[in-house]
């Protein structure tokens, strides 16, 4: 009797995102979702839905004026689903109904959250949900005191919740036509949004690890929980990249009359901090990026490509990936047998996986830029690279070319946002899931000259 082929968890994960994107597209196409009562074009609805589910923030329409309250609510629900993870959300429903989830579902959620252990996955999911809701509530609570000064009570509540969820999920969607440009000098809004972005981008596993570590410290529990290497590397790399982003923005743009030159020192520092934090993952902005110098934009492309940390709401190749590659290259250059850091050894298999992610990602980005350059002949090369990397890193920053893209180009960018959210390696593993495995034998080794 032949065994039934089991469906790869990678395919189930991809399908779950595709189903939500389909449902979201249908909902945003309905007249009730439009501010004018006229249907939003299907391609625009698909693009906006994909951007929301992929927590990117690239838009072809002004969300604040194009969509009704119903449409905006659909968008923020899609953002929450995409940020939390669709399979994670499904598991929450299952837990509420049956109090347990199957091994297969645990495996899929493990892929969705990029979490290594299956045994305590149920407890882990509960902790993730509690942490997410608490942080988003705290963020909304802080933002409310700013928005209530300008809007009615319920509108202030809605705006606070929307921007808190959008920031924590690193989505970059805003209900203001100028994004957050109107709050460029507001310390409270800048700090709250930046904090939410950093917490959302650091990764659920890292947040859980830090939370348990602090909890044990406070209680002075003898059974101490240590910060694992992933958490340490994610925090360290994030801090380095944020500092680098602040330095690059401040130094290069300080004398640019179109950006920072006419700002006060207070606003220069605040704008540099905000743009550094949001550039890697979120897509909010308080300045017009189209007016920035080319050197700044090139550095932003690098930051967007790296993105957030593993198991987070952000995209990109991830901070730990670039960290492992740096350590691996250093070990090779210094003729070390192992990759070592903080008296720990990282397996070369992890380095191989990291280099595979970088290679697949770069190859994909180059292909998309190639096709976009054929389709969008009136757009500059830097603009197309910036747009593509922003979509891949699920960042959402743009040089103001998104609304002018053709239908096919919009589909390519939407596909890039989707792949950026689920991960290029996940897509590659799904496509190769049923490939034949090598037999129980080994081929002879032969040297190949490289470099």
MARFI-347487 format. One record per residue (C-alpha): residue number from 1; x, y, z. Coordinates in nm, 4 decimals. Example, Ala and Ser with C-alpha at 12.3 -4.5 7.8 and 13.67 -1.06 7.14 Angstrom:
<pts>
(1, (1.2300, -0.4500, 0.7800))
(2, (1.3670, -0.1060, 0.7140))
</pts>
This chain:
<pts>
(1, (0.0000, 0.0000, 0.0000))
(2, (0.1442, 0.3362, -0.1035))
(3, (0.1724, 0.6104, 0.1522))
(4, (-0.0027, 0.9384, 0.0958))
(5, (0.2342, 1.2245, 0.0373))
(6, (0.2115, 1.4710, 0.3222))
(7, (0.1806, 1.8378, 0.2375))
(8, (0.4875, 2.0363, 0.3304))
(9, (0.4374, 2.2843, 0.6182))
(10, (0.6068, 2.5389, 0.3929))
(11, (0.3260, 2.5060, 0.1382))
(12, (0.0585, 2.5315, 0.4079))
(13, (0.2258, 2.8475, 0.5362))
(14, (0.2356, 2.9998, 0.1864))
(15, (-0.1250, 2.8991, 0.1171))
(16, (-0.2483, 3.0567, 0.4410))
(17, (-0.1009, 3.3922, 0.3386))
(18, (-0.2429, 3.3629, -0.0129))
(19, (-0.5929, 3.2881, 0.1188))
(20, (-0.5896, 3.5924, 0.3483))
(21, (-0.4595, 3.8089, 0.0630))
(22, (-0.7480, 3.6880, -0.1564))
(23, (-1.0088, 3.7587, 0.1125))
(24, (-0.8579, 4.1007, 0.1863))
(25, (-0.8546, 4.1914, -0.1833))
(26, (-1.2230, 4.1044, -0.2173))
(27, (-1.3128, 4.3103, 0.0910))
(28, (-1.1153, 4.6171, -0.0188))
(29, (-1.2744, 4.6005, -0.3636))
(30, (-1.6249, 4.6355, -0.2167))
(31, (-1.7878, 4.9812, -0.2444))
(32, (-1.8239, 4.9927, 0.1363))
(33, (-1.4425, 4.9975, 0.1646))
(34, (-1.4121, 5.3090, -0.0491))
(35, (-1.4430, 5.6616, 0.0890))
(36, (-1.6333, 5.7692, -0.2232))
(37, (-1.8506, 5.4599, -0.2548))
(38, (-1.6876, 5.3673, -0.5854))
(39, (-1.4989, 5.0404, -0.6154))
(40, (-1.1233, 5.0567, -0.5756))
(41, (-0.9568, 4.8877, -0.8795))
(42, (-0.8769, 4.5208, -0.8184))
(43, (-0.5049, 4.5670, -0.8846))
(44, (-0.4897, 4.8494, -0.6282))
(45, (-0.6874, 4.6442, -0.3742))
(46, (-0.4572, 4.3461, -0.4297))
(47, (-0.1494, 4.5648, -0.3901))
(48, (-0.2788, 4.7282, -0.0699))
(49, (-0.3861, 4.3929, 0.0770))
(50, (-0.0506, 4.2307, 0.0028))
(51, (0.1270, 4.5320, 0.1495))
(52, (-0.0839, 4.5053, 0.4664))
(53, (-0.0496, 4.1273, 0.5095))
(54, (0.3221, 4.1501, 0.4324))
(55, (0.3390, 4.4414, 0.6835))
(56, (0.5186, 4.6538, 0.4270))
(57, (0.3449, 4.9879, 0.3890))
(58, (0.3945, 5.0547, 0.0181))
(59, (0.0700, 5.2013, -0.1174))
(60, (-0.0617, 5.3110, -0.4555))
(61, (-0.3392, 5.5192, -0.2973))
(62, (-0.3562, 5.7590, -0.0050))
(63, (-0.5065, 5.5343, 0.2635))
(64, (-0.6459, 5.8307, 0.4581))
(65, (-0.8576, 5.9563, 0.1652))
(66, (-0.9136, 5.6457, -0.0500))
(67, (-1.0624, 5.4082, 0.2065))
(68, (-1.3628, 5.4395, 0.4373))
(69, (-1.3622, 5.3515, 0.8070))
(70, (-1.4563, 4.9950, 0.7069))
(71, (-1.1707, 4.9776, 0.4569))
(72, (-0.9185, 5.1158, 0.7054))
(73, (-1.0370, 4.8643, 0.9659))
(74, (-0.9903, 4.5801, 0.7163))
(75, (-0.6370, 4.7057, 0.6516))
(76, (-0.5408, 4.7193, 1.0205))
(77, (-0.6839, 4.3677, 1.0768))
(78, (-0.4753, 4.2425, 0.7834))
(79, (-0.1695, 4.4129, 0.9326))
(80, (-0.2297, 4.2442, 1.2690))
(81, (-0.2743, 3.9053, 1.1026))
(82, (0.0368, 3.9511, 0.8926))
(83, (0.2472, 4.0786, 1.1812))
(84, (0.1409, 3.8166, 1.4322))
(85, (0.1474, 3.5380, 1.1754))
(86, (-0.1614, 3.3868, 1.0171))
(87, (-0.0885, 3.0325, 1.1339))
(88, (-0.0172, 3.1661, 1.4832))
(89, (-0.3543, 3.3414, 1.4843))
(90, (-0.5239, 3.0212, 1.3619))
(91, (-0.3571, 2.8281, 1.6438))
(92, (-0.4956, 3.0765, 1.8957))
(93, (-0.8480, 3.0006, 1.7730))
(94, (-0.7788, 2.6266, 1.7972))
(95, (-0.6423, 2.6678, 2.1508))
(96, (-0.9519, 2.8615, 2.2574))
(97, (-1.1805, 2.5882, 2.1235))
(98, (-0.9980, 2.2602, 2.1920))
(99, (-0.7258, 2.3693, 2.4409))
(100, (-0.4628, 2.1826, 2.2358))
(101, (-0.3112, 2.1818, 1.8904))
(102, (-0.1777, 1.8935, 1.6837))
(103, (0.1891, 1.8197, 1.6233))
(104, (0.1470, 1.9094, 1.2561))
(105, (-0.0009, 2.2489, 1.3411))
(106, (0.2811, 2.3073, 1.5900))
(107, (0.5331, 2.2367, 1.3144))
(108, (0.3698, 2.4911, 1.0823))
(109, (0.3534, 2.7546, 1.3571))
(110, (0.7193, 2.6823, 1.4305))
(111, (0.8011, 2.7740, 1.0695))
(112, (0.5752, 3.0819, 1.0896))
(113, (0.7396, 3.2122, 1.4080))
(114, (1.0875, 3.0844, 1.3244))
(115, (1.0952, 2.9121, 1.6637))
(116, (1.3147, 2.6060, 1.7285))
(117, (1.1312, 2.4087, 1.9986))
(118, (0.8019, 2.2231, 1.9621))
(119, (0.7513, 2.1038, 2.3191))
(120, (0.6391, 2.4337, 2.4724))
(121, (0.4950, 2.5874, 2.1551))
(122, (0.1454, 2.6255, 2.3078))
(123, (0.2797, 2.8215, 2.6035))
(124, (0.5013, 3.0155, 2.3671))
(125, (0.2063, 3.1154, 2.1444))
(126, (0.0121, 3.2375, 2.4478))
(127, (0.3111, 3.4421, 2.5620))
(128, (0.3519, 3.5910, 2.2146))
(129, (-0.0130, 3.6998, 2.1985))
(130, (-0.0095, 3.8447, 2.5504))
(131, (0.3137, 4.0329, 2.4792))
(132, (0.1903, 4.1693, 2.1453))
(133, (-0.1446, 4.2888, 2.2826))
(134, (0.0173, 4.4445, 2.5903))
(135, (0.2794, 4.6350, 2.3905))
(136, (0.0247, 4.7534, 2.1334))
(137, (-0.2139, 4.8648, 2.4095))
(138, (0.0661, 5.0515, 2.5853))
(139, (0.1672, 5.2165, 2.2579))
(140, (-0.1912, 5.3210, 2.1803))
(141, (-0.2335, 5.4539, 2.5339))
(142, (0.0736, 5.6772, 2.4964))
(143, (-0.0238, 5.7998, 2.1488))
(144, (-0.3771, 5.8818, 2.2645))
(145, (-0.2604, 6.1784, 2.4728))
(146, (-0.1153, 6.3383, 2.1605))
(147, (-0.4042, 6.2672, 1.9236))
(148, (-0.6742, 6.3744, 2.1721))
(149, (-0.5385, 6.7296, 2.1469))
(150, (-0.6493, 6.7448, 1.7828))
(151, (-0.9290, 6.4900, 1.7376))
(152, (-1.2487, 6.3787, 1.9095))
(153, (-1.2268, 6.1046, 2.1751))
(154, (-1.3224, 5.8058, 1.9564))
(155, (-1.1226, 5.9276, 1.6581))
(156, (-0.8206, 5.9728, 1.8845))
(157, (-0.8705, 5.6177, 2.0158))
(158, (-0.8967, 5.4770, 1.6620))
(159, (-0.5914, 5.6676, 1.5367))
(160, (-0.3919, 5.5595, 1.8425))
(161, (-0.4766, 5.1914, 1.8004))
(162, (-0.4198, 5.2001, 1.4224))
(163, (-0.0749, 5.3588, 1.4446))
(164, (0.0298, 5.1486, 1.7444))
(165, (-0.0549, 4.8223, 1.5643))
(166, (0.1005, 4.9505, 1.2411))
(167, (0.4213, 5.0502, 1.4222))
(168, (0.4627, 4.7310, 1.6277))
(169, (0.3917, 4.5168, 1.3210))
(170, (0.6475, 4.7271, 1.1324))
(171, (0.3861, 4.7995, 0.8653))
(172, (0.4344, 5.1731, 0.8122))
(173, (0.0695, 5.2403, 0.7227))
(174, (-0.0492, 5.5809, 0.8400))
(175, (-0.3831, 5.7628, 0.8414))
(176, (-0.2125, 6.0926, 0.7572))
(177, (-0.1462, 6.2022, 0.3985))
(178, (0.2089, 6.3088, 0.4906))
(179, (0.2671, 5.9879, 0.6886))
(180, (0.4094, 6.1209, 1.0199))
(181, (0.5636, 6.4380, 0.8780))
(182, (0.3275, 6.6510, 1.0844))
(183, (0.4726, 6.5036, 1.4044))
(184, (0.8382, 6.5465, 1.3081))
(185, (0.9097, 6.7672, 1.6130))
(186, (0.6885, 6.5751, 1.8563))
(187, (0.9190, 6.3878, 2.0948))
(188, (0.6391, 6.1731, 2.2379))
(189, (0.5158, 6.0407, 1.9014))
(190, (0.8706, 5.9844, 1.7739))
(191, (0.9832, 5.7920, 2.0835))
(192, (0.6644, 5.5824, 2.1072))
(193, (0.6664, 5.4881, 1.7379))
(194, (1.0410, 5.4120, 1.7438))
(195, (1.0015, 5.1952, 2.0558))
(196, (0.7157, 4.9994, 1.8996))
(197, (0.9144, 4.9447, 1.5796))
(198, (1.2217, 4.8216, 1.7682))
(199, (1.0180, 4.5864, 1.9903))
(200, (0.8293, 4.4477, 1.6905))
(201, (1.1465, 4.4067, 1.4884))
(202, (1.3583, 4.2387, 1.7554))
(203, (1.1678, 3.9098, 1.7237))
(204, (0.9102, 3.7236, 1.9343))
(205, (1.1630, 3.4653, 2.0546))
(206, (1.4048, 3.7383, 2.1640))
(207, (1.1263, 3.9308, 2.3401))
(208, (1.0172, 3.6144, 2.5200))
(209, (1.3760, 3.5350, 2.6179))
(210, (1.4356, 3.8905, 2.7479))
(211, (1.1026, 3.8898, 2.9345))
(212, (1.1784, 3.5620, 3.1139))
(213, (1.5351, 3.6762, 3.1871))
(214, (1.4163, 4.0017, 3.3490))
(215, (1.1376, 3.8189, 3.5342))
(216, (1.3835, 3.5724, 3.6872))
(217, (1.6223, 3.8550, 3.7744))
(218, (1.3535, 4.0501, 3.9594))
(219, (1.2395, 3.7425, 4.1523))
(220, (1.6041, 3.6458, 4.2154))
(221, (1.5205, 3.2945, 4.1038))
(222, (1.8113, 3.0510, 4.1404))
(223, (1.7066, 2.8782, 3.8159))
(224, (1.8405, 3.1591, 3.6036))
(225, (1.7447, 3.1924, 3.2386))
(226, (2.0275, 3.3143, 3.0208))
(227, (1.9941, 3.5316, 2.7154))
(228, (2.0581, 3.2981, 2.4231))
(229, (2.2981, 3.3781, 2.1395))
(230, (2.0176, 3.4620, 1.8954))
(231, (1.8796, 3.7237, 2.1341))
(232, (2.2237, 3.8729, 2.2029))
(233, (2.3093, 3.8888, 1.8341))
(234, (1.9707, 4.0360, 1.7383))
(235, (1.9961, 4.3095, 2.0024))
(236, (2.3608, 4.3872, 1.9270))
(237, (2.3177, 4.4018, 1.5480))
(238, (2.0004, 4.6106, 1.5824))
(239, (2.1794, 4.8602, 1.8075))
(240, (2.4761, 4.8848, 1.5684))
(241, (2.2510, 4.9364, 1.2652))
(242, (2.0383, 5.2002, 1.4411))
(243, (2.3512, 5.3901, 1.5476))
(244, (2.4943, 5.3650, 1.1962))
(245, (2.1668, 5.4895, 1.0476))
(246, (2.1580, 5.7920, 1.2783))
(247, (2.5184, 5.8787, 1.1938))
(248, (2.4693, 5.8398, 0.8165))
(249, (2.1480, 6.0436, 0.8081))
(250, (2.2783, 6.3225, 1.0308))
(251, (2.6205, 6.3602, 0.8676))
(252, (2.5134, 6.3361, 0.5024))
(253, (2.1826, 6.5244, 0.5250))
(254, (2.2781, 6.7957, 0.7773))
(255, (2.3723, 7.0397, 0.4992))
(256, (2.1056, 6.9308, 0.2516))
(257, (1.8644, 7.2270, 0.2101))
(258, (1.5899, 6.9895, 0.0907))
(259, (1.5982, 6.7814, 0.4124))
(260, (1.7801, 6.8653, 0.7384))
(261, (1.9649, 7.1890, 0.6761))
(262, (1.6826, 7.4178, 0.7869))
(263, (1.5872, 7.2004, 1.0859))
(264, (1.6781, 7.2967, 1.4407))
(265, (1.9401, 7.0771, 1.6094))
(266, (1.6582, 6.9172, 1.8109))
(267, (1.4680, 6.8273, 1.4937))
(268, (1.7829, 6.7101, 1.3135))
(269, (1.8636, 6.4594, 1.5872))
(270, (1.5014, 6.3462, 1.6230))
(271, (1.4530, 6.3073, 1.2464))
(272, (1.7824, 6.1160, 1.2127))
(273, (1.6853, 5.8805, 1.4952))
(274, (1.3353, 5.8247, 1.3585))
(275, (1.4502, 5.7621, 1.0027))
(276, (1.7257, 5.5265, 1.1157))
(277, (1.4833, 5.3121, 1.3172))
(278, (1.2065, 5.3076, 1.0575))
(279, (1.4278, 5.2547, 0.7512))
(280, (1.5239, 4.8959, 0.8327))
(281, (1.1748, 4.7586, 0.8810))
(282, (0.8801, 4.9926, 0.9271))
(283, (0.8442, 5.2479, 0.6495))
(284, (0.7139, 5.5435, 0.8485))
(285, (0.8743, 5.8723, 0.7533))
(286, (0.8944, 6.2318, 0.8731))
(287, (1.0999, 6.3512, 0.5732))
(288, (1.0615, 6.3268, 0.1962))
(289, (1.3130, 6.0633, 0.0921))
(290, (1.3028, 6.1719, -0.2715))
(291, (1.4994, 6.4828, -0.1712))
(292, (1.7763, 6.2940, 0.0052))
(293, (2.1287, 6.2635, -0.1288))
(294, (2.2204, 5.9532, -0.3308))
(295, (2.4747, 5.8394, -0.0675))
(296, (2.2017, 5.8367, 0.1981))
(297, (1.9648, 5.6394, -0.0240))
(298, (2.2350, 5.3813, -0.1018))
(299, (2.2966, 5.3288, 0.2695))
(300, (1.9201, 5.2992, 0.3239))
(301, (1.9056, 5.0250, 0.0601))
(302, (2.1659, 4.8331, 0.2610))
(303, (1.9712, 4.8819, 0.5865))
(304, (1.6424, 4.7757, 0.4240))
(305, (1.8069, 4.4667, 0.2777))
(306, (1.9227, 4.3530, 0.6218))
(307, (1.5862, 4.4312, 0.7812))
(308, (1.4665, 4.3067, 1.1191))
(309, (1.5515, 4.0063, 1.3372))
(310, (1.4292, 3.6458, 1.2898))
(311, (1.0791, 3.5581, 1.4081))
(312, (0.9777, 3.9246, 1.4087))
(313, (0.7160, 4.1315, 1.2282))
(314, (0.9803, 4.2702, 0.9895))
(315, (1.1388, 4.1376, 0.6724))
(316, (1.4819, 4.1434, 0.5101))
(317, (1.7561, 3.8821, 0.5331))
(318, (1.7599, 3.9459, 0.9114))
(319, (2.0163, 4.0895, 1.1520))
(320, (2.1394, 3.7498, 1.2702))
(321, (2.1981, 3.6374, 0.9112))
(322, (2.4383, 3.9218, 0.8432))
(323, (2.5913, 3.8678, 1.1879))
(324, (2.6648, 3.5007, 1.1174))
(325, (2.8114, 3.5870, 0.7757))
(326, (3.0428, 3.8500, 0.9277))
(327, (3.1614, 3.5990, 1.1897))
(328, (3.2049, 3.3267, 0.9250))
(329, (3.4086, 3.5522, 0.6970))
(330, (3.6208, 3.6609, 0.9931))
(331, (3.6855, 3.2957, 1.0854))
(332, (3.7879, 3.2207, 0.7265))
(333, (4.0215, 3.5211, 0.7039))
(334, (4.1884, 3.4318, 1.0349))
(335, (4.2158, 3.0607, 0.9428))
(336, (3.9939, 2.9504, 1.2309))
(337, (3.8435, 2.6042, 1.2199))
(338, (3.5180, 2.7085, 1.3887))
(339, (3.2912, 3.0120, 1.3994))
(340, (3.3172, 3.1355, 1.7575))
(341, (3.1574, 3.4158, 1.9582))
(342, (3.1281, 3.4687, 2.3337))
(343, (3.2741, 3.1230, 2.4082))
(344, (3.0117, 2.9614, 2.1849))
(345, (3.0510, 2.7806, 1.8537))
(346, (2.8197, 2.8342, 1.5567))
(347, (2.7878, 2.5411, 1.3164))
(348, (2.9055, 2.5954, 0.9601))
(349, (2.5627, 2.4656, 0.8513))
(350, (2.4153, 2.7874, 0.9936))
(351, (2.6691, 2.9886, 0.7921))
(352, (2.5751, 2.7916, 0.4790))
(353, (2.2080, 2.8665, 0.5403))
(354, (2.2875, 3.2357, 0.5889))
(355, (2.4857, 3.2568, 0.2641))
(356, (2.2045, 3.0732, 0.0826))
(357, (1.9545, 3.3332, 0.2060))
(358, (2.1793, 3.6171, 0.0859))
(359, (2.2384, 3.4534, -0.2544))
(360, (1.8707, 3.3722, -0.3150))
(361, (1.7634, 3.7187, -0.2022))
(362, (2.0145, 3.9060, -0.4171))
(363, (1.9353, 3.6904, -0.7196))
(364, (1.5642, 3.7549, -0.6794))
(365, (1.6109, 4.1315, -0.6312))
(366, (1.8337, 4.1546, -0.9397))
(367, (1.5725, 3.9676, -1.1481))
(368, (1.2879, 4.1954, -1.0323))
(369, (1.4925, 4.5119, -1.0942))
(370, (1.5774, 4.3780, -1.4418))
(371, (1.2094, 4.3286, -1.5327))
(372, (1.1059, 4.6607, -1.3768))
(373, (1.3726, 4.8415, -1.5781))
(374, (1.2165, 4.6967, -1.8951))
(375, (0.8637, 4.7904, -1.7887))
(376, (0.9316, 5.1298, -1.6272))
(377, (1.1645, 5.2972, -1.8772))
(378, (1.0912, 5.6454, -1.7424))
(379, (1.2066, 5.5539, -1.3894))
(380, (1.5637, 5.5850, -1.2675))
(381, (1.7720, 5.2791, -1.1785))
(382, (1.8193, 5.3889, -0.8159))
(383, (1.4429, 5.4448, -0.7789))
(384, (1.3679, 5.0923, -0.9018))
(385, (1.6333, 4.9309, -0.6801))
(386, (1.5090, 5.1293, -0.3799))
(387, (1.1456, 5.0289, -0.4459))
(388, (1.2342, 4.6605, -0.4942))
(389, (1.4526, 4.6319, -0.1837))
(390, (1.1910, 4.8228, 0.0181))
(391, (0.9281, 4.5709, -0.0926))
(392, (1.1546, 4.2711, -0.0281))
(393, (1.2499, 4.3990, 0.3166))
(394, (0.8790, 4.4716, 0.3842))
(395, (0.9859, 4.8254, 0.4715))
(396, (0.7442, 5.0417, 0.2757))
(397, (0.9643, 5.3416, 0.2007))
(398, (0.9446, 5.4818, -0.1509))
(399, (1.0879, 5.7576, -0.3648))
(400, (0.7292, 5.8451, -0.4596))
(401, (0.7087, 5.6167, -0.7638))
(402, (0.4685, 5.3502, -0.6319))
(403, (0.1407, 5.5125, -0.7535))
(404, (0.2885, 5.5635, -1.1031))
(405, (0.3859, 5.2001, -1.1590))
(406, (0.2110, 5.0010, -1.4318))
(407, (-0.0154, 4.7050, -1.3517))
(408, (0.2485, 4.4394, -1.4208))
(409, (0.5059, 4.6323, -1.2169))
(410, (0.2581, 4.6535, -0.9281))
(411, (0.2126, 4.2762, -0.9437))
(412, (0.5912, 4.2241, -0.9373))
(413, (0.6266, 4.4510, -0.6337))
(414, (0.3305, 4.2761, -0.4653))
(415, (0.4989, 3.9397, -0.5274))
(416, (0.8215, 4.0789, -0.3813))
(417, (0.6396, 4.1948, -0.0670))
(418, (0.4844, 3.8485, -0.0301))
(419, (0.8179, 3.6677, -0.0699))
(420, (0.9828, 3.9158, 0.1645))
(421, (0.7237, 3.8447, 0.4343))
(422, (0.7222, 3.4631, 0.4218))
(423, (1.0974, 3.4525, 0.3571))
(424, (1.2885, 3.3604, 0.0404))
(425, (1.4233, 3.0438, 0.1999))
(426, (1.0684, 2.9329, 0.2923))
(427, (0.9608, 2.9739, -0.0699))
(428, (1.2695, 2.7886, -0.1925))
(429, (1.2106, 2.5047, 0.0568))
(430, (0.8445, 2.4823, -0.0484))
(431, (0.9404, 2.4525, -0.4153))
(432, (1.2020, 2.1868, -0.3402))
(433, (1.0030, 1.9997, -0.0732))
(434, (0.9318, 1.6984, -0.2926))
(435, (1.2730, 1.6737, -0.4573))
(436, (1.4456, 1.3364, -0.4362))
(437, (1.6894, 1.2899, -0.1548))
(438, (2.0391, 1.1599, -0.2048))
(439, (2.0992, 0.7946, -0.1322))
(440, (2.3046, 0.6534, 0.1522))
(441, (2.6371, 0.7054, -0.0227))
(442, (2.9018, 0.9752, -0.0614))
(443, (3.0881, 1.0969, -0.3694))
(444, (3.4658, 1.1503, -0.3691))
(445, (3.5876, 1.4979, -0.2771))
(446, (3.7579, 1.7147, -0.5355))
(447, (3.8971, 2.0640, -0.4860))
(448, (3.7657, 2.3619, -0.6826))
(449, (3.9645, 2.6843, -0.6980))
(450, (3.7673, 2.9921, -0.5939))
(451, (3.8456, 3.3607, -0.5470))
</pts>
